[in-house]
Amino acid sequence: MKKEIVINSTANEHRIAILEDGKLAELFVETPGKERMVGDIYFGKIAKVMPGIRAAFIDIGLQQDAFLHFSDVGSSLSEYNALFDDEDDDEEESPASESAPPATEGGVVAPPQTVTAPHQHESRRGGPHNGGSERSARDVNLQKGQEIIVQITKEPVGKKGVRVTSEISLPGRFLVLLPFDGKVGVSKKLTDFKEKRRLRKVVRSILPAGFGAIIRTVAEGKEDSLIRQDLEELIRVWSNIQKAVKAEKPPALVYKDMTTTSSVIRDLFGDRVERVAVDDRKLFKEIKAYVQWMSPDMLDRLEHYKGKEPIFDKYGVEKDIQTLMSKKVWLKSGGYIFLEKTEAMTVIDVNSGRYAAKKEQELNSLRTDLEASREITRQLRLRDIGGIIVIDFIDLDDEKNRKKVYDEVKKELKRDRAKATVLPMTEFGLMQITRQRIRQNVQMSFSDACPTCGGTGMVQSKTTTLNQIERWIKRFKSESREFRLQLKVNPNTGSYLTQGTISRLTKIMFKFFVKVKVVPDQTMAMDEFRFISVKQDKDITEQYRL
């Protein structure tokens, strides 16, 4: 599989596209107002402990308190407590993302890999890790007002704040440094026993007592000096975090992870990537400096794109991005998939889009479902859809055919760096998937909620607004002797109320013996209205609203 990374940079936005066989597979967008937060480390204070949901809320200085589940609290909190003392402490860390090299000047970085480190550790103050979601407040020993170091593992989604863990990890290019863990793990993708032993030996030779580490897949075949250099840099970063914790008062940000661009290069620029094309000269120099330091043998894969045609047009990325804003995605067979996001889950419907002869119906349905499987898994990655996903495939009568669709989905999800769980297709053609959610859906980077519909995609009908106005006037007349009012509404609503020889509003005025003057206001929503008392010269809308 041919893999490429294409980076488009402007003054206000960085867009990073991951291409697989020339087709857009993943997209990362970084704008000044929506920087990546996963991997950031905060020195916070426990605002609330809620045993009923086995979680605590941590004040880390953001608009919403961070969510810390008891299962994300490490077991050696007492060791973290040493950071608050005046004595010198050993430098240590825990696992949260994957690996993170020092950013070059200007900070070239990429999104952390979604594969969670295999070793879970501890938070700052609490008891042993009893494991799993059944841990109680007594087990983790969390108390309101307690100071704690946490690392963001999931960005805010909708009204939910960030999710954090007390098991800190610092990702580097070849390693993930784990404080207070003491174990040296190796990526499961490394299968050569001799190479695993060599890497463990190199890491253990310079790993301070009490520290743990995870050796990443990209470390395979790398020189001892590069491994040592990466580890020493991570230890230096942890030392700076310790100093910041002792100097700061919570809430405070004590470590900012790399930018999205830099982390993509760190985590995804491996042997399978044939080309990295960048259209910005400054960013190209930053990436080149980093690669020169970490993997000089891969310098020939870097390309500074200087063509007149926009880089995303050149690689065919721009067309794929346009589909991100559409709920409907067409398939080559003529069918299509329809994606609908709800508060609880994402629902995907598969449609054949054309009539098929009955005797070929099962075969055509299978072909469409298999093609849809490939496109759906691609869209999950491309849009970064997380949480619960329910897919309504075209009904298949043959159990073997349903199994084929299930196997196809599982096979395609192996390309996904996010963790996903798939259940077999039911008799009703439904398949359930849960996919790891780390950041907001990529569509959120390109859009804001509609100020008129509030993001629902629908607005209240004019008839409903008219009925609400009539009910308001009825309540007003039952309690007041005034009869002159001004009505502020959106111009479109105003036209609906006043059109015709005997308008809808005129009928209401005759019915309740009241005079209403419509005042168009472009700033008001379609379903909004405000009543002004002419006599009192003030807004009285809320006074007579239910």
Disulfide bonds with the S-S distance in Angstrom:
none
